[in-house]
Amino acid sequence: MKIIGPDELVFGVDSVEACAAFIADFGLKHSGEKDGSGFYEALDGTGLSVYRKDDPNLPPPLPTNSMLRNTIYGVEDQETLDQIRAELSKDRQVRIQPDGTVEAVDDMGFALGFRVTRRRKLNLLPERINSPGAAPQRGFNEIGANEDAEALPRTLSHVVYFVPDAAKMEAFYVERLGFTLMDRFTGGGPFLRPALNTDHHTLFLIQTPEYMKGLEHFAFHMQGPTELMLAGSRMVKKGYQSFWGPGRHKFGSNWFWYFNSPMGTHAEFDADMDIFDDKWEARELPMKTEHSQIFLLEHREKWAPGG
Amino acid sequence: MSADTTRPLTDVVCRLSDLEDGKAYGFDPFRKGRDTVFVVRRGNKVHAYVDICPHYGSTPLPWKKNAYLTGDAQHIFCSAHGAIFDIETGVCVLGPCLGQSLTSVQVAISEEGEIRFFLEAHDKLICKPVVTN
């Protein structure tokens, strides 16, 4: 199945105003309604949308307090949409929206949408590093630390669901939608990526009791670790609550920094994730804190040495 | 779970007149650099809790300073995973820590309306987390 990755997450929220302010400060650009509802996009056109939780156009909510109402995947072409429709129609209701989006519900009740991807190909500079022993990546007199640099999320990277049956859910994504298992936390869950995505994962599942079902977090890719630090520091300075990070994960190798959000889930900046092809053999580690990050830093107020 | 009133009192954190009815506020009585206790005022009652969600037992609730309530201000809200709690009892009524409680903190309000907490700096401001699997 030529699925590329999550294009859009749709939330039905408690306070559109609070979410609008948060998402704008997170760095996504609003293209929706005056009241703050609608779509917020990253540089490549992937993004989030927020609506009031009682909006009648949203799919029904999960029977928990999760505000996530839809995960919309971008696919390569109409042929892929037809394949998905045929596959899922075998055992569940599939609806086609007027714009061609194929809608269904996965095996744990998460609403899914599939459409021809709206993500744009980006052509941007990477983070450039000067490393002894290697050719410098910045020119002479070219400054790396720029406190006024823009730090805008580039693309929707991944989502993490709490699910009461991670094995069943993994089987759904792998066997029905052609996702690949990349790595696994024993007692935790699998890291999965769709066929056309080279990132370590676009979906991670965590085994939990039924009443926890929902969204643990979503993440957007930043240019690199420096941009991630800048973006996160700006959030802290604005008074937002850091949850975990900054640090670097073992599985996926991505830098991370998570924040609490009024969408009732964590918003993560990530950067420098590993990429893979079909030759990769999945690893397995126990779900322990020591395997969750290779290091973790704690943010503190700026400081300088002095006499 | 209540803190007991034989504990020493913190310094005055604010006055009752500083707290708007129906709103929540975070405080850092021990200067740890982050809010560790929050209050919700309802009429002349002030409900106070340790700013730690029982879900993981070690992480704070708000998504920004003083952001502890749902949009309609009828419940306490944990912005990590959306858990909601009864304001008067601190019990989680929906969400990942269903049935667990916030740790309540006893409040002392003087005749002049000065507010202090019965709490010690070295109090373990952590609660027993929910087991996830």
Chai-1 contact restraints between the chains, C-beta under 6 A:
chainA,res_idxA,chainB,res_idxB,connection_type,confidence,min_distance_angstrom,max_distance_angstrom,comment,restraint_id
A,D14,B,T70,contact,1.0,0.0,6.0,A-B,restraint_1
A,D14,B,G71,contact,1.0,0.0,6.0,A-B,restraint_2
A,S15,B,G71,contact,1.0,0.0,6.0,A-B,restraint_3
A,N65,B,G82,contact,1.0,0.0,6.0,A-B,restraint_4
A,N65,B,L94,contact,1.0,0.0,6.0,A-B,restraint_5
A,N65,B,G95,contact,1.0,0.0,6.0,A-B,restraint_6
A,Q207,B,N133,contact,1.0,0.0,6.0,A-B,restraint_7
A,T208,B,T132,contact,1.0,0.0,6.0,A-B,restraint_8
A,Y211,B,L98,contact,1.0,0.0,6.0,A-B,restraint_9
A,M212,B,P96,contact,1.0,0.0,6.0,A-B,restraint_10
A,G239,B,K64,contact,1.0,0.0,6.0,A-B,restraint_11
A,G239,B,K65,contact,1.0,0.0,6.0,A-B,restraint_12
A,Y240,B,K64,contact,1.0,0.0,6.0,A-B,restraint_13
A,Q241,B,P62,contact,1.0,0.0,6.0,A-B,restraint_14
A,Q241,B,W63,contact,1.0,0.0,6.0,A-B,restraint_15
A,N260,B,W63,contact,1.0,0.0,6.0,A-B,restraint_16
A,N260,B,S79,contact,1.0,0.0,6.0,A-B,restraint_17
A,N260,B,A80,contact,1.0,0.0,6.0,A-B,restraint_18
A,S261,B,W63,contact,1.0,0.0,6.0,A-B,restraint_19
A,S261,B,S79,contact,1.0,0.0,6.0,A-B,restraint_20
A,P262,B,W63,contact,1.0,0.0,6.0,A-B,restraint_21
A,P262,B,S79,contact,1.0,0.0,6.0,A-B,restraint_22
A,G264,B,S79,contact,1.0,0.0,6.0,A-B,restraint_23
A,G264,B,G82,contact,1.0,0.0,6.0,A-B,restraint_24
